[in-house]
């Protein structure tokens, strides 16, 4: 993965990000969503595009990502943007 330094903070962002708008909404994270998230991280993606209105329904992608962060990416929170 190619990483780019952002601003003067020294923060490195992966050149690719995963957008969580439509695909990650719903009542709860699916096994497929979990697999996508884990595989992207394994390949070096550290930036996940997320907003509080992503869904549908609105806000569900944020809730689902939080659940997956707690369970699937526990211990890697400081590596993600």
mmCIF file as gemmi writes it, N, C-alpha and C atoms, coordinates in Angstrom:
data_model
loop_
_atom_site.group_PDB
_atom_site.id
_atom_site.type_symbol
_atom_site.label_atom_id
_atom_site.label_alt_id
_atom_site.label_comp_id
_atom_site.label_asym_id
_atom_site.label_entity_id
_atom_site.label_seq_id
_atom_site.pdbx_PDB_ins_code
_atom_site.Cartn_x
_atom_site.Cartn_y
_atom_site.Cartn_z
_atom_site.occupancy
_atom_site.B_iso_or_equiv
_atom_site.pdbx_formal_charge
_atom_site.auth_seq_id
_atom_site.auth_asym_id
_atom_site.pdbx_PDB_model_num
ATOM 1 N N . UNK Axp A 1 ? 0.847 -1.175 0 1 0 ? 1 A 1
ATOM 2 C CA . UNK Axp A 1 ? 0 0 0 1 0 ? 1 A 1
ATOM 3 C C . UNK Axp A 1 ? 0.891 1.236 0 1 0 ? 1 A 1
ATOM 4 N N . UNK Axp A 2 ? 0.488 2.204 -0.746 1 0 ? 2 A 1
ATOM 5 C CA . UNK Axp A 2 ? 1.161 3.501 -0.752 1 0 ? 2 A 1
ATOM 6 C C . UNK Axp A 2 ? 0.515 4.361 0.326 1 0 ? 2 A 1
ATOM 7 N N . UNK Axp A 3 ? 1.347 5.057 1.096 1 0 ? 3 A 1
ATOM 8 C CA . UNK Axp A 3 ? 0.851 5.955 2.135 1 0 ? 3 A 1
ATOM 9 C C . UNK Axp A 3 ? 1.321 7.365 1.831 1 0 ? 3 A 1
ATOM 10 N N . UNK Axp A 4 ? 0.504 8.328 2.189 1 0 ? 4 A 1
ATOM 11 C CA . UNK Axp A 4 ? 0.838 9.735 1.961 1 0 ? 4 A 1
ATOM 12 C C . UNK Axp A 4 ? 0.737 10.482 3.277 1 0 ? 4 A 1
ATOM 13 N N . UNK Axp A 5 ? 1.727 11.335 3.505 1 0 ? 5 A 1
ATOM 14 C CA . UNK Axp A 5 ? 1.727 12.168 4.698 1 0 ? 5 A 1
ATOM 15 C C . UNK Axp A 5 ? 0.722 13.294 4.508 1 0 ? 5 A 1
ATOM 16 N N . UNK Axp A 6 ? -0.03 13.587 5.528 1 0 ? 6 A 1
ATOM 17 C CA . UNK Axp A 6 ? -1.039 14.63 5.427 1 0 ? 6 A 1
ATOM 18 C C . UNK Axp A 6 ? -0.686 15.806 6.335 1 0 ? 6 A 1
ATOM 19 N N . UNK Axp A 7 ? -0.67 16.971 5.746 1 0 ? 7 A 1
ATOM 20 C CA . UNK Axp A 7 ? -0.388 18.185 6.506 1 0 ? 7 A 1
ATOM 21 C C . UNK Axp A 7 ? 0.927 18.13 7.248 1 0 ? 7 A 1
ATOM 22 N N . UNK Axp A 8 ? 0.992 18.853 8.359 1 0 ? 8 A 1
ATOM 23 C CA . UNK Axp A 8 ? 2.211 18.888 9.17 1 0 ? 8 A 1
ATOM 24 C C . UNK Axp A 8 ? 2.135 17.947 10.365 1 0 ? 8 A 1
ATOM 25 N N . UNK Axp A 9 ? 1.05 17.215 10.455 1 0 ? 9 A 1
ATOM 26 C CA . UNK Axp A 9 ? 0.841 16.35 11.62 1 0 ? 9 A 1
ATOM 27 C C . UNK Axp A 9 ? 1.715 15.102 11.597 1 0 ? 9 A 1
ATOM 28 N N . UNK Axp A 10 ? 2.18 14.73 10.42 1 0 ? 10 A 1
ATOM 29 C CA . UNK Axp A 10 ? 2.933 13.49 10.3 1 0 ? 10 A 1
ATOM 30 C C . UNK Axp A 10 ? 2.044 12.276 10.1 1 0 ? 10 A 1
ATOM 31 N N . UNK Axp A 11 ? 0.736 12.483 10.104 1 0 ? 11 A 1
ATOM 32 C CA . UNK Axp A 11 ? -0.219 11.398 9.916 1 0 ? 11 A 1
ATOM 33 C C . UNK Axp A 11 ? -0.083 10.816 8.515 1 0 ? 11 A 1
ATOM 34 N N . UNK Axp A 12 ? -0.006 9.493 8.433 1 0 ? 12 A 1
ATOM 35 C CA . UNK Axp A 12 ? 0.066 8.812 7.146 1 0 ? 12 A 1
ATOM 36 C C . UNK Axp A 12 ? -1.297 8.232 6.804 1 0 ? 12 A 1
ATOM 37 N N . UNK Axp A 13 ? -1.759 8.517 5.592 1 0 ? 13 A 1
ATOM 38 C CA . UNK Axp A 13 ? -3.023 7.979 5.096 1 0 ? 13 A 1
ATOM 39 C C . UNK Axp A 13 ? -2.746 6.994 3.978 1 0 ? 13 A 1
ATOM 40 N N . UNK Axp A 14 ? -3.49 5.915 3.946 1 0 ? 14 A 1
ATOM 41 C CA . UNK Axp A 14 ? -3.368 4.994 2.817 1 0 ? 14 A 1
ATOM 42 C C . UNK Axp A 14 ? -3.894 5.704 1.573 1 0 ? 14 A 1
ATOM 43 N N . UNK Axp A 15 ? -3.275 5.425 0.434 1 0 ? 15 A 1
ATOM 44 C CA . UNK Axp A 15 ? -3.68 6.073 -0.819 1 0 ? 15 A 1
ATOM 45 C C . UNK Axp A 15 ? -5.099 5.682 -1.211 1 0 ? 15 A 1
ATOM 46 N N . UNK Axp A 16 ? -5.547 4.535 -0.768 1 0 ? 16 A 1
ATOM 47 C CA . UNK Axp A 16 ? -6.916 4.081 -1.021 1 0 ? 16 A 1
ATOM 48 C C . UNK Axp A 16 ? -7.706 4.111 0.281 1 0 ? 16 A 1
ATOM 49 N N . UNK Axp A 17 ? -8.985 4.378 0.155 1 0 ? 17 A 1
ATOM 50 C CA . UNK Axp A 17 ? -9.856 4.307 1.326 1 0 ? 17 A 1
ATOM 51 C C . UNK Axp A 17 ? -11.073 3.458 0.972 1 0 ? 17 A 1
ATOM 52 N N . UNK Axp A 18 ? -11.787 3.04 1.984 1 0 ? 18 A 1
ATOM 53 C CA . UNK Axp A 18 ? -13.019 2.285 1.781 1 0 ? 18 A 1
ATOM 54 C C . UNK Axp A 18 ? -14.176 3.183 2.204 1 0 ? 18 A 1
ATOM 55 N N . UNK Axp A 19 ? -15.106 3.408 1.278 1 0 ? 19 A 1
ATOM 56 C CA . UNK Axp A 19 ? -16.29 4.206 1.572 1 0 ? 19 A 1
ATOM 57 C C . UNK Axp A 19 ? -17.376 3.335 2.176 1 0 ? 19 A 1
ATOM 58 N N . UNK Axp A 20 ? -17.955 3.792 3.26 1 0 ? 20 A 1
ATOM 59 C CA . UNK Axp A 20 ? -18.923 2.983 3.996 1 0 ? 20 A 1
ATOM 60 C C . UNK Axp A 20 ? -20.358 3.471 3.844 1 0 ? 20 A 1
ATOM 61 N N . UNK Axp A 21 ? -20.637 4.251 2.815 1 0 ? 21 A 1
ATOM 62 C CA . UNK Axp A 21 ? -21.945 4.888 2.707 1 0 ? 21 A 1
ATOM 63 C C . UNK Axp A 21 ? -23.075 3.88 2.566 1 0 ? 21 A 1
ATOM 64 N N . UNK Axp A 22 ? -23.314 3.356 1.385 1 0 ? 22 A 1
ATOM 65 C CA . UNK Axp A 22 ? -24.457 2.473 1.136 1 0 ? 22 A 1
ATOM 66 C C . UNK Axp A 22 ? -24.206 1.038 1.588 1 0 ? 22 A 1
ATOM 67 N N . UNK Axp A 23 ? -23.026 0.548 1.39 1 0 ? 23 A 1
ATOM 68 C CA . UNK Axp A 23 ? -22.725 -0.869 1.579 1 0 ? 23 A 1
ATOM 69 C C . UNK Axp A 23 ? -22.772 -1.318 3.037 1 0 ? 23 A 1
ATOM 70 N N . UNK Axp A 24 ? -22.513 -0.414 3.974 1 0 ? 24 A 1
ATOM 71 C CA . UNK Axp A 24 ? -22.353 -0.818 5.367 1 0 ? 24 A 1
ATOM 72 C C . UNK Axp A 24 ? -23.528 -0.431 6.259 1 0 ? 24 A 1
ATOM 73 N N . UNK Axp A 25 ? -24.64 -0.003 5.652 1 0 ? 25 A 1
ATOM 74 C CA . UNK Axp A 25 ? -25.837 0.32 6.422 1 0 ? 25 A 1
ATOM 75 C C . UNK Axp A 25 ? -26.592 -0.938 6.799 1 0 ? 25 A 1
ATOM 76 N N . UNK Axp A 26 ? -27.702 -0.755 7.463 1 0 ? 26 A 1
ATOM 77 C CA . UNK Axp A 26 ? -28.543 -1.881 7.852 1 0 ? 26 A 1
ATOM 78 C C . UNK Axp A 26 ? -28.662 -2.003 9.352 1 0 ? 26 A 1
ATOM 79 N N . UNK Axp A 27 ? -29.393 -3.013 9.767 1 0 ? 27 A 1
ATOM 80 C CA . UNK Axp A 27 ? -29.65 -3.2 11.194 1 0 ? 27 A 1
ATOM 81 C C . UNK Axp A 27 ? -28.426 -3.648 11.974 1 0 ? 27 A 1
ATOM 82 N N . UNK Axp A 28 ? -27.557 -4.415 11.342 1 0 ? 28 A 1
ATOM 83 C CA . UNK Axp A 28 ? -26.346 -4.888 12.007 1 0 ? 28 A 1
ATOM 84 C C . UNK Axp A 28 ? -25.321 -5.278 10.954 1 0 ? 28 A 1
ATOM 85 N N . UNK Axp A 29 ? -24.034 -5.309 11.344 1 0 ? 29 A 1
ATOM 86 C CA . UNK Axp A 29 ? -23.001 -5.684 10.372 1 0 ? 29 A 1
ATOM 87 C C . UNK Axp A 29 ? -23.209 -7.116 9.882 1 0 ? 29 A 1
ATOM 88 N N . UNK Axp A 30 ? -22.981 -7.33 8.594 1 0 ? 30 A 1
ATOM 89 C CA . UNK Axp A 30 ? -23.082 -8.68 8.043 1 0 ? 30 A 1
ATOM 90 C C . UNK Axp A 30 ? -21.704 -9.324 8.022 1 0 ? 30 A 1
ATOM 91 N N . UNK Axp A 31 ? -21.668 -10.624 7.871 1 0 ? 31 A 1
ATOM 92 C CA . UNK Axp A 31 ? -20.385 -11.324 7.763 1 0 ? 31 A 1
ATOM 93 C C . UNK Axp A 31 ? -19.608 -10.84 6.553 1 0 ? 31 A 1
ATOM 94 N N . UNK Axp A 32 ? -20.318 -10.527 5.468 1 0 ? 32 A 1
ATOM 95 C CA . UNK Axp A 32 ? -19.648 -10.021 4.272 1 0 ? 32 A 1
ATOM 96 C C . UNK Axp A 32 ? -19.011 -8.659 4.548 1 0 ? 32 A 1
ATOM 97 N N . UNK Axp A 33 ? -19.717 -7.787 5.249 1 0 ? 33 A 1
ATOM 98 C CA . UNK Axp A 33 ? -19.148 -6.485 5.602 1 0 ? 33 A 1
ATOM 99 C C . UNK Axp A 33 ? -17.914 -6.649 6.478 1 0 ? 33 A 1
ATOM 100 N N . UNK Axp A 34 ? -17.986 -7.555 7.423 1 0 ? 34 A 1
ATOM 101 C CA . UNK Axp A 34 ? -16.837 -7.813 8.299 1 0 ? 34 A 1
ATOM 102 C C . UNK Axp A 34 ? -15.643 -8.3 7.478 1 0 ? 34 A 1
ATOM 103 N N . UNK Axp A 35 ? -15.896 -9.184 6.531 1 0 ? 35 A 1
ATOM 104 C CA . UNK Axp A 35 ? -14.822 -9.718 5.688 1 0 ? 35 A 1
ATOM 105 C C . UNK Axp A 35 ? -14.202 -8.617 4.832 1 0 ? 35 A 1
ATOM 106 N N . UNK Axp A 36 ? -15.03 -7.734 4.281 1 0 ? 36 A 1
ATOM 107 C CA . UNK Axp A 36 ? -14.528 -6.618 3.471 1 0 ? 36 A 1
ATOM 108 C C . UNK Axp A 36 ? -13.64 -5.723 4.319 1 0 ? 36 A 1
ATOM 109 N N . UNK Axp A 37 ? -14.098 -5.376 5.496 1 0 ? 37 A 1
ATOM 110 C CA . UNK Axp A 37 ? -13.35 -4.493 6.387 1 0 ? 37 A 1
ATOM 111 C C . UNK Axp A 37 ? -12.017 -5.111 6.796 1 0 ? 37 A 1
ATOM 112 N N . UNK Axp A 38 ? -12.043 -6.368 7.219 1 0 ? 38 A 1
ATOM 113 C CA . UNK Axp A 38 ? -10.803 -7.04 7.633 1 0 ? 38 A 1
ATOM 114 C C . UNK Axp A 38 ? -9.823 -7.166 6.476 1 0 ? 38 A 1
ATOM 115 N N . UNK Axp A 39 ? -10.32 -7.538 5.297 1 0 ? 39 A 1
ATOM 116 C CA . UNK Axp A 39 ? -9.43 -7.713 4.139 1 0 ? 39 A 1
ATOM 117 C C . UNK Axp A 39 ? -8.808 -6.39 3.728 1 0 ? 39 A 1
ATOM 118 N N . UNK Axp A 40 ? -9.597 -5.33 3.718 1 0 ? 40 A 1
ATOM 119 C CA . UNK Axp A 40 ? -9.058 -4.009 3.382 1 0 ? 40 A 1
ATOM 120 C C . UNK Axp A 40 ? -7.942 -3.642 4.355 1 0 ? 40 A 1
ATOM 121 N N . UNK Axp A 41 ? -8.153 -3.871 5.642 1 0 ? 41 A 1
ATOM 122 C CA . UNK Axp A 41 ? -7.129 -3.563 6.639 1 0 ? 41 A 1
ATOM 123 C C . UNK Axp A 41 ? -5.893 -4.43 6.429 1 0 ? 41 A 1
ATOM 124 N N . UNK Axp A 42 ? -6.083 -5.708 6.152 1 0 ? 42 A 1
ATOM 125 C CA . UNK Axp A 42 ? -4.95 -6.609 5.886 1 0 ? 42 A 1
ATOM 126 C C . UNK Axp A 42 ? -4.122 -6.131 4.701 1 0 ? 42 A 1
ATOM 127 N N . UNK Axp A 43 ? -4.781 -5.52 3.714 1 0 ? 43 A 1
ATOM 128 C CA . UNK Axp A 43 ? -4.093 -5.03 2.517 1 0 ? 43 A 1
ATOM 129 C C . UNK Axp A 43 ? -3.494 -3.641 2.714 1 0 ? 43 A 1
ATOM 130 N N . UNK Axp A 44 ? -3.659 -3.073 3.904 1 0 ? 44 A 1
ATOM 131 C CA . UNK Axp A 44 ? -3.018 -1.803 4.21 1 0 ? 44 A 1
ATOM 132 C C . UNK Axp A 44 ? -3.913 -0.585 4.223 1 0 ? 44 A 1
ATOM 133 N N . UNK Axp A 45 ? -5.202 -0.763 3.987 1 0 ? 45 A 1
ATOM 134 C CA . UNK Axp A 45 ? -6.116 0.381 4.04 1 0 ? 45 A 1
ATOM 135 C C . UNK Axp A 45 ? -6.275 0.801 5.497 1 0 ? 45 A 1
ATOM 136 N N . UNK Axp A 46 ? -6.037 2.077 5.761 1 0 ? 46 A 1
ATOM 137 C CA . UNK Axp A 46 ? -6.184 2.606 7.115 1 0 ? 46 A 1
ATOM 138 C C . UNK Axp A 46 ? -7.19 3.748 7.175 1 0 ? 46 A 1
ATOM 139 N N . UNK Axp A 47 ? -7.761 4.113 6.024 1 0 ? 47 A 1
ATOM 140 C CA . UNK Axp A 47 ? -8.735 5.208 5.976 1 0 ? 47 A 1
ATOM 141 C C . UNK Axp A 47 ? -10.084 4.655 5.55 1 0 ? 47 A 1
ATOM 142 N N . UNK Axp A 48 ? -11.08 4.859 6.403 1 0 ? 48 A 1
ATOM 143 C CA . UNK Axp A 48 ? -12.442 4.418 6.121 1 0 ? 48 A 1
ATOM 144 C C . UNK Axp A 48 ? -13.343 5.645 6.134 1 0 ? 48 A 1
ATOM 145 N N . UNK Axp A 49 ? -13.971 5.936 4.994 1 0 ? 49 A 1
ATOM 146 C CA . UNK Axp A 49 ? -14.821 7.112 4.847 1 0 ? 49 A 1
ATOM 147 C C . UNK Axp A 49 ? -16.163 6.848 5.514 1 0 ? 49 A 1
ATOM 148 N N . UNK Axp A 50 ? -16.505 7.687 6.481 1 0 ? 50 A 1
ATOM 149 C CA . UNK Axp A 50 ? -17.686 7.451 7.293 1 0 ? 50 A 1
ATOM 150 C C . UNK Axp A 50 ? -18.301 8.779 7.71 1 0 ? 50 A 1
ATOM 151 N N . UNK Axp A 51 ? -19.613 8.829 7.78 1 0 ? 51 A 1
ATOM 152 C CA . UNK Axp A 51 ? -20.32 10.017 8.269 1 0 ? 51 A 1
ATOM 153 C C . UNK Axp A 51 ? -21.554 9.573 9.04 1 0 ? 51 A 1
ATOM 154 N N . UNK Axp A 52 ? -22.053 10.461 9.886 1 0 ? 52 A 1
ATOM 155 C CA . UNK Axp A 52 ? -23.172 10.09 10.753 1 0 ? 52 A 1
ATOM 156 C C . UNK Axp A 52 ? -24.494 9.914 10.013 1 0 ? 52 A 1
ATOM 157 N N . UNK Axp A 53 ? -24.548 10.262 8.733 1 0 ? 53 A 1
ATOM 158 C CA . UNK Axp A 53 ? -25.796 10.07 7.987 1 0 ? 53 A 1
ATOM 159 C C . UNK Axp A 53 ? -25.703 8.932 6.969 1 0 ? 53 A 1
ATOM 160 N N . UNK Axp A 54 ? -24.606 8.171 6.96 1 0 ? 54 A 1
ATOM 161 C CA . UNK Axp A 54 ? -24.479 7.06 6.016 1 0 ? 54 A 1
ATOM 162 C C . UNK Axp A 54 ? -25.389 5.922 6.447 1 0 ? 54 A 1
ATOM 163 N N . UNK Axp A 55 ? -25.968 5.265 5.472 1 0 ? 55 A 1
ATOM 164 C CA . UNK Axp A 55 ? -26.892 4.171 5.749 1 0 ? 55 A 1
ATOM 165 C C . UNK Axp A 55 ? -27.203 3.451 4.456 1 0 ? 55 A 1
ATOM 166 N N . UNK Axp A 56 ? -28.41 3.151 4.188 1 0 ? 56 A 1
ATOM 167 C CA . UNK Axp A 56 ? -29.621 3.393 4.968 1 0 ? 56 A 1
ATOM 168 C C . UNK Axp A 56 ? -29.807 2.352 6.067 1 0 ? 56 A 1
ATOM 169 N N . UNK Axp A 57 ? -30.572 2.619 7.104 1 0 ? 57 A 1
ATOM 170 C CA . UNK Axp A 57 ? -31.085 3.927 7.488 1 0 ? 57 A 1
ATOM 171 C C . UNK Axp A 57 ? -29.963 4.844 7.958 1 0 ? 57 A 1
ATOM 172 N N . UNK Axp A 58 ? -30.241 6.14 7.952 1 0 ? 58 A 1
ATOM 173 C CA . UNK Axp A 58 ? -29.228 7.122 8.333 1 0 ? 58 A 1
ATOM 174 C C . UNK Axp A 58 ? -28.584 6.765 9.668 1 0 ? 58 A 1
ATOM 175 N N . UNK Axp A 59 ? -27.26 6.829 9.684 1 0 ? 59 A 1
ATOM 176 C CA . UNK Axp A 59 ? -26.51 6.562 10.905 1 0 ? 59 A 1
ATOM 177 C C . UNK Axp A 59 ? -26.141 5.116 11.131 1 0 ? 59 A 1
ATOM 178 N N . UNK Axp A 60 ? -26.733 4.208 10.381 1 0 ? 60 A 1
ATOM 179 C CA . UNK Axp A 60 ? -26.48 2.786 10.64 1 0 ? 60 A 1
ATOM 180 C C . UNK Axp A 60 ? -25.065 2.362 10.248 1 0 ? 60 A 1
ATOM 181 N N . UNK Axp A 61 ? -24.49 2.967 9.218 1 0 ? 61 A 1
ATOM 182 C CA . UNK Axp A 61 ? -23.118 2.605 8.836 1 0 ? 61 A 1
ATOM 183 C C . UNK Axp A 61 ? -22.149 2.967 9.957 1 0 ? 61 A 1
ATOM 184 N N . UNK Axp A 62 ? -22.38 4.1 10.603 1 0 ? 62 A 1
ATOM 185 C CA . UNK Axp A 62 ? -21.528 4.524 11.713 1 0 ? 62 A 1
ATOM 186 C C . UNK Axp A 62 ? -21.645 3.545 12.885 1 0 ? 62 A 1
ATOM 187 N N . UNK Axp A 63 ? -22.852 3.154 13.21 1 0 ? 63 A 1
ATOM 188 C CA . UNK Axp A 63 ? -23.07 2.181 14.295 1 0 ? 63 A 1
ATOM 189 C C . UNK Axp A 63 ? -22.44 0.834 13.962 1 0 ? 63 A 1
ATOM 190 N N . UNK Axp A 64 ? -22.641 0.374 12.743 1 0 ? 64 A 1
ATOM 191 C CA . UNK Axp A 64 ? -22.081 -0.919 12.332 1 0 ? 64 A 1
ATOM 192 C C . UNK Axp A 64 ? -20.561 -0.891 12.339 1 0 ? 64 A 1
ATOM 193 N N . UNK Axp A 65 ? -19.975 0.202 11.844 1 0 ? 65 A 1
ATOM 194 C CA . UNK Axp A 65 ? -18.517 0.3 11.853 1 0 ? 65 A 1
ATOM 195 C C . UNK Axp A 65 ? -18.001 0.282 13.293 1 0 ? 65 A 1
ATOM 196 N N . UNK Axp A 66 ? -18.685 0.969 14.191 1 0 ? 66 A 1
ATOM 197 C CA . UNK Axp A 66 ? -18.284 0.957 15.598 1 0 ? 66 A 1
ATOM 198 C C . UNK Axp A 66 ? -18.274 -0.448 16.172 1 0 ? 66 A 1
ATOM 199 N N . UNK Axp A 67 ? -19.293 -1.226 15.844 1 0 ? 67 A 1
ATOM 200 C CA . UNK Axp A 67 ? -19.344 -2.619 16.313 1 0 ? 67 A 1
ATOM 201 C C . UNK Axp A 67 ? -18.187 -3.43 15.745 1 0 ? 67 A 1
ATOM 202 N N . UNK Axp A 68 ? -17.917 -3.247 14.439 1 0 ? 68 A 1
ATOM 203 C CA . UNK Axp A 68 ? -16.831 -4.001 13.801 1 0 ? 68 A 1
ATOM 204 C C . UNK Axp A 68 ? -15.471 -3.55 14.321 1 0 ? 68 A 1
ATOM 205 N N . UNK Axp A 69 ? -15.342 -2.27 14.622 1 0 ? 69 A 1
ATOM 206 C CA . UNK Axp A 69 ? -14.092 -1.762 15.185 1 0 ? 69 A 1
ATOM 207 C C . UNK Axp A 69 ? -13.836 -2.408 16.545 1 0 ? 69 A 1
ATOM 208 N N . UNK Axp A 70 ? -14.868 -2.514 17.354 1 0 ? 70 A 1
ATOM 209 C CA . UNK Axp A 70 ? -14.749 -3.131 18.677 1 0 ? 70 A 1
ATOM 210 C C . UNK Axp A 70 ? -14.417 -4.618 18.602 1 0 ? 70 A 1
ATOM 211 N N . UNK Axp A 71 ? -15.001 -5.319 17.647 1 0 ? 71 A 1
ATOM 212 C CA . UNK Axp A 71 ? -14.843 -6.774 17.611 1 0 ? 71 A 1
ATOM 213 C C . UNK Axp A 71 ? -13.769 -7.242 16.637 1 0 ? 71 A 1
ATOM 214 N N . UNK Axp A 72 ? -13.777 -6.721 15.423 1 0 ? 72 A 1
ATOM 215 C CA . UNK Axp A 72 ? -12.895 -7.232 14.369 1 0 ? 72 A 1
ATOM 216 C C . UNK Axp A 72 ? -11.543 -6.523 14.313 1 0 ? 72 A 1
ATOM 217 N N . UNK Axp A 73 ? -11.505 -5.275 14.717 1 0 ? 73 A 1
ATOM 218 C CA . UNK Axp A 73 ? -10.257 -4.512 14.618 1 0 ? 73 A 1
ATOM 219 C C . UNK Axp A 73 ? -9.781 -4.027 15.984 1 0 ? 73 A 1
ATOM 220 N N . UNK Axp A 74 ? -10.24 -4.679 17.04 1 0 ? 74 A 1
ATOM 221 C CA . UNK Axp A 74 ? -9.802 -4.316 18.383 1 0 ? 74 A 1
ATOM 222 C C . UNK Axp A 74 ? -8.278 -4.365 18.439 1 0 ? 74 A 1
ATOM 223 N N . UNK Axp A 75 ? -7.685 -3.372 19.028 1 0 ? 75 A 1
ATOM 224 C CA . UNK Axp A 75 ? -6.23 -3.321 19.111 1 0 ? 75 A 1
ATOM 225 C C . UNK Axp A 75 ? -5.583 -2.571 17.967 1 0 ? 75 A 1
ATOM 226 N N . UNK Axp A 76 ? -6.359 -2.178 16.961 1 0 ? 76 A 1
ATOM 227 C CA . UNK Axp A 76 ? -5.809 -1.462 15.806 1 0 ? 76 A 1
ATOM 228 C C . UNK Axp A 76 ? -6.383 -0.054 15.665 1 0 ? 76 A 1
ATOM 229 N N . UNK Axp A 77 ? -7.143 0.386 16.647 1 0 ? 77 A 1
ATOM 230 C CA . UNK Axp A 77 ? -7.838 1.673 16.548 1 0 ? 77 A 1
ATOM 231 C C . UNK Axp A 77 ? -6.884 2.827 16.231 1 0 ? 77 A 1
ATOM 232 N N . UNK Axp A 78 ? -5.712 2.838 16.837 1 0 ? 78 A 1
ATOM 233 C CA . UNK Axp A 78 ? -4.76 3.928 16.617 1 0 ? 78 A 1
ATOM 234 C C . UNK Axp A 78 ? -4.158 3.917 15.218 1 0 ? 78 A 1
ATOM 235 N N . UNK Axp A 79 ? -4.362 2.857 14.467 1 0 ? 79 A 1
ATOM 236 C CA . UNK Axp A 79 ? -3.829 2.764 13.109 1 0 ? 79 A 1
ATOM 237 C C . UNK Axp A 79 ? -4.823 3.248 12.062 1 0 ? 79 A 1
ATOM 238 N N . UNK Axp A 80 ? -6.053 3.537 12.469 1 0 ? 80 A 1
ATOM 239 C CA . UNK Axp A 80 ? -7.122 3.867 11.526 1 0 ? 80 A 1
ATOM 240 C C . UNK Axp A 80 ? -7.443 5.349 11.534 1 0 ? 80 A 1
ATOM 241 N N . UNK Axp A 81 ? -7.884 5.833 10.36 1 0 ? 81 A 1
ATOM 242 C CA . UNK Axp A 81 ? -8.296 7.235 10.218 1 0 ? 81 A 1
ATOM 243 C C . UNK Axp A 81 ? -9.726 7.247 9.74 1 0 ? 81 A 1
